């Protein structure tokens, strides 16, 4: 018997039962449920063929073509499903919970498996997770000027048992013009949101959830409006670390990269720095004077972030003077500080 499941129930069962996404590899790459396994009914090219047949001929003709394409693969699908099923159970979805997932569910049931079908498909899942970001929560945002060690503070908070939403870690980007250096390729915005939703669903929303202050975009990916609005309503603990400490951190993090690559990154903010500062930064890079480069770029970033703090209207900002860039000590300090506000 085929069991029909809501998005919530599908995800809950998916913690222990394999989830099969029968959409094309291209659809899967654009965005998928974290942990799902792609067993596509059609290749990218085959789906295009069926779609063309539907438009130029008829639905019946498209269905017949689909059967011709899929027929030789049926035994392969069953063997793969039986190999990964847990006690004969397996979960299936396509885009809208239509013909593709329905056909695969029928096939697996016929082969003796117990399939669970996501009602409304991946589209229903996307609606469900986007709604989840609007639920009542207890976000705490860590802010501060560039080079303050906010990300490392977040990691130390996690080590101390706190709940942490590491947006930059999920995005594979540190947020600034230099943020892609040393990072893996960024996911699509859709997959970024899916990955965040999985983490979000595991939080206890009655307890503090720490995250880092970000603009609406983190590199090439975007924070959805519901989550971003939550961030802009949450208390902001802005750690104010001396510029000298921040310069040391930036040198440690970026001096290891190729000089020409660093010049490309500086070039990205040329309009904001101005030609003379860019020229000076380039000269300093040629001399491997990384501290001067950090100092020059911080002039821009500090002004931009300071202006942003001054214009926040939807959240309470707490400016906290921190003398040293010591992430573990600063994480412990913030935990105790939060209890006082």
C-alpha positions in Angstrom: 0.0 0.0 0.0 1.2 3.5 -0.9 1.2 5.9 2.1 0.6 9.5 1.3 2.5 12.0 3.6 2.5 15.7 4.3 5.8 17.6 4.0 6.2 17.6 7.8 5.6 13.8 8.1 7.7 13.1 5.1 10.7 14.9 6.6 10.2 13.3 10.0 10.2 9.8 8.4 13.1 10.9 6.2 15.3 10.9 9.3 15.3 7.1 9.3 13.9 6.1 5.9 15.7 6.9 2.6 14.2 9.7 0.5 14.3 9.2 -3.2 14.0 12.3 -5.5 12.9 11.1 -8.9 13.4 14.4 -10.7 16.1 15.0 -13.3 19.7 15.6 -12.3 19.3 19.3 -13.3 16.3 19.8 -11.0 18.1 18.0 -8.2 21.2 20.1 -8.6 19.1 23.3 -8.5 17.7 22.3 -5.1 16.8 19.2 -3.2 15.8 18.0 0.2 19.0 17.5 2.3 19.8 13.8 2.5 17.6 12.9 -0.5 19.0 10.4 -3.1 18.5 11.2 -6.8 17.2 8.3 -8.8 15.9 10.2 -11.8 13.2 8.7 -13.9 14.3 10.7 -16.9 17.7 12.2 -17.8 17.8 15.9 -18.5 17.7 15.3 -22.2 14.9 12.7 -21.9 12.7 15.0 -20.0 13.2 17.7 -22.6 12.2 15.2 -25.3 9.0 14.3 -23.4 8.1 17.9 -22.9 8.6 18.7 -26.6 6.4 15.8 -27.6 3.7 17.0 -25.2 3.7 20.5 -26.7 4.0 19.5 -30.3 1.9 16.4 -30.4 -0.3 15.4 -27.4 -0.3 14.2 -23.8 -0.9 10.6 -25.0 2.1 10.7 -27.3 4.3 12.2 -24.6 3.2 9.4 -22.2 4.0 6.7 -24.8 7.5 8.3 -25.4 8.0 8.4 -21.6 7.2 4.7 -21.3 9.6 3.8 -24.1 12.4 5.7 -22.4 11.7 4.4 -18.9 10.9 0.8 -19.7 14.4 -0.5 -19.9 15.3 1.1 -16.6 12.5 -0.4 -14.4 14.6 -3.3 -13.1 17.5 -0.9 -12.3 15.1 1.3 -10.3 13.8 -1.6 -8.3 17.3 -3.0 -7.6 18.5 0.4 -6.3 15.5 0.9 -4.2 15.6 -2.5 -2.6 19.3 -2.0 -1.8 18.7 1.2 0.2 15.2 0.6 1.6 14.9 0.2 5.4 12.7 -2.8 6.3 11.1 -2.5 2.9 10.2 1.2 3.4 11.2 3.9 1.0 10.1 7.6 0.5 9.5 9.1 -2.9 8.8 12.6 -4.3 8.9 14.5 -7.6 8.2 18.1 -8.4 4.4 18.3 -7.7 3.6 14.8 -6.5 2.3 13.8 -9.9 3.0 11.2 -12.6 6.7 10.7 -12.0 6.6 10.0 -8.3 3.2 8.2 -8.6 4.6 5.9 -11.2 7.7 5.1 -9.2 5.6 4.4 -6.1 3.4 2.0 -8.1 6.5 0.2 -9.4 8.0 -0.1 -5.9 4.8 -1.4 -4.4 4.5 -3.9 -7.2 8.0 -5.1 -6.4 7.1 -5.7 -2.8 8.3 -2.4 -1.2 6.3 -0.1 1.1 6.6 3.4 -0.6 5.7 6.7 1.1 4.7 9.5 -1.3 5.1 13.2 -0.6 1.8 14.9 -1.3 2.4 18.0 -3.5 6.0 16.9 -4.1 9.1 19.1 -3.8 6.9 22.2 -4.3 5.0 21.4 -1.1 8.2 20.8 0.7 9.5 24.3 -0.4 6.3 25.9 0.8 6.6 24.2 4.1 10.2 25.1 4.9 9.7 28.7 3.9 6.8 29.0 6.3 9.0 27.5 9.1 11.2 30.5 9.1 8.3 32.7 10.3 7.7 30.6 13.4 8.3 32.3 16.8 11.9 32.0 17.7 14.7 33.3 20.0 17.4 34.6 17.7 20.4 36.5 19.0 22.6 38.3 16.4 26.3 38.8 16.8 27.5 41.9 15.0 30.7 43.9 14.8 33.2 45.4 12.5 35.1 43.4 9.9 37.8 41.3 11.4 36.2 41.1 14.9 36.3 37.3 14.8 32.5 36.9 14.8 32.5 33.6 12.9 35.0 32.1 15.2 33.0 33.3 18.2 30.0 31.5 16.7 32.0 28.3 16.5 33.1 28.6 20.1 29.5 29.2 21.1 28.7 25.9 19.4 31.5 24.2 21.2 30.1 25.5 24.5 26.7 23.8 23.7 24.9 26.8 22.3 22.6 26.6 19.3 24.2 28.3 16.3 23.0 29.1 12.8 26.2 29.6 10.8 25.0 31.4 7.7 28.4 31.9 6.2 29.4 28.3 6.8 26.3 27.1 4.9 26.8 29.6 2.2 30.5 28.9 1.7 31.3 32.6 1.8 32.5 35.0 4.4 30.3 37.9 3.3 32.8 40.5 2.1 34.4 41.1 -1.2 37.1 38.8 0.0 34.6 36.2 1.2 35.0 33.6 -1.5 38.7 33.1 -0.9 39.5 29.6 0.3 35.9 28.5 0.1 34.1 25.8 -1.8 31.7 26.7 -4.6 28.5 28.3 -3.3 25.2 26.4 -3.4 22.3 27.8 -5.3 20.1 30.2 -3.2 17.4 27.4 -3.2 19.8 24.8 -1.8 21.2 27.3 0.7 17.6 27.8 2.0 17.0 24.0 2.1 20.2 23.4 4.0 19.3 26.2 6.5 15.8 24.8 6.9 17.2 21.4 8.0 19.3 23.1 10.7 16.5 25.4 11.7 14.1 22.4 12.2 16.5 20.9 14.7 16.6 23.9 17.1 14.8 24.4 20.3 13.2 27.7 19.5 12.5 28.6 23.1 16.3 28.8 23.7 18.8 31.3 22.3 19.8 30.7 18.7 23.0 32.6 17.8 23.7 33.8 14.3 26.0 36.4 12.7 24.8 39.8 11.4 24.6 39.7 7.6 23.2 41.7 4.8 20.4 40.2 2.7 23.0 38.4 0.5 25.9 36.3 1.5 28.1 36.2 -1.6 25.8 35.1 -4.4 23.1 33.5 -2.2 20.2 35.3 -0.5 18.7 35.0 2.9 14.9 34.6 2.5 12.7 37.5 3.7 11.2 35.6 6.6 14.5 34.7 8.2 16.0 38.1 7.4 13.1 39.8 9.1 13.6 37.6 12.1 17.3 38.7 12.2 16.4 42.4 12.0 14.0 42.1 14.9 16.4 40.1 17.1 18.7 41.8 19.7 22.1 42.7 18.1 25.2 42.2 20.3 27.8 44.3 18.4 31.3 43.5 19.7 33.6 46.5 19.3 37.2 45.1 18.9 40.1 47.5 18.5 41.2 48.1 14.9 44.7 46.9 15.7 43.3 43.5 16.7 41.2 43.2 13.7 44.1 44.0 11.4 46.1 41.1 12.9 43.2 38.7 12.3 42.8 39.8 8.6 46.5 39.4 8.0 46.4 35.9 9.5 43.3 35.0 7.4 44.2 36.5 4.0 48.0 36.9 3.8 48.3 33.2 2.7 46.6 33.9 -0.6 48.2 34.8 -4.0 49.0 38.5 -4.4 47.3 38.7 -7.8 44.2 37.1 -6.3 44.1 39.6 -3.5 44.5 42.5 -6.0 41.4 41.2 -7.8 39.5 41.3 -4.5 40.6 44.8 -3.8 39.6 45.8 -7.3 36.0 44.7 -6.6 35.6 47.6 -4.1 37.6 50.2 -6.1 34.7 52.5 -6.5 34.2 52.6 -2.8 37.9 52.9 -1.8 38.9 55.4 -4.5 41.7 55.2 -7.0 44.4 56.5 -4.7 43.7 54.0 -2.0 43.6 51.1 -4.4 46.9 52.2 -5.8 48.4 52.3 -2.3 46.9 48.9 -1.5 48.4 47.4 -4.6 51.8 48.9 -3.8 51.5 47.5 -0.3 50.6 44.0 -1.6 53.7 44.1 -3.9 55.7 44.8 -0.8 53.8 42.1 1.2 52.8 44.7 3.7 49.5 43.0 4.4 48.7 45.1 7.5 48.6 48.3 5.5 46.2 46.6 3.0 43.9 45.5 5.8 44.0 49.0 7.3 43.0 50.6 4.0 40.1 48.2 3.3 38.9 48.5 6.9 38.4 52.3 6.4 35.7 51.4 3.9 34.1 48.5 5.7 34.1 50.3 9.1 32.3 53.3 7.7 29.7 51.1 5.9 29.0 48.9 8.9 29.0 51.8 11.3 26.4 53.6 9.2 24.4 50.4 9.1 24.3 50.1 12.9 23.3 53.7 13.3 20.3 53.3 11.0 18.9 50.1 12.5 15.3 50.8 13.4 13.8 47.4 14.0 16.2 45.9 16.6 17.9 46.8 19.8 21.6 47.3 19.4 24.0 46.6 22.3 27.5 47.9 21.6 30.0 45.9 23.6 33.6 47.0 24.0 36.0 44.0 23.7 39.7 44.6 24.2 41.2 41.4 22.7 40.4 39.1 19.8 40.0 36.0 22.0 37.0 34.0 20.5 36.5 31.5 23.3 36.6 34.2 26.1 34.4 36.5 24.0 31.9 33.7 23.4 31.7 33.0 27.2 31.3 36.8 27.8 28.4 37.0 25.4 26.6 34.1 27.0 26.7 35.9 30.3 25.9 39.3 28.8 22.8 37.9 27.1 21.4 36.9 30.6 21.6 40.6 31.7 19.4 42.1 28.9 
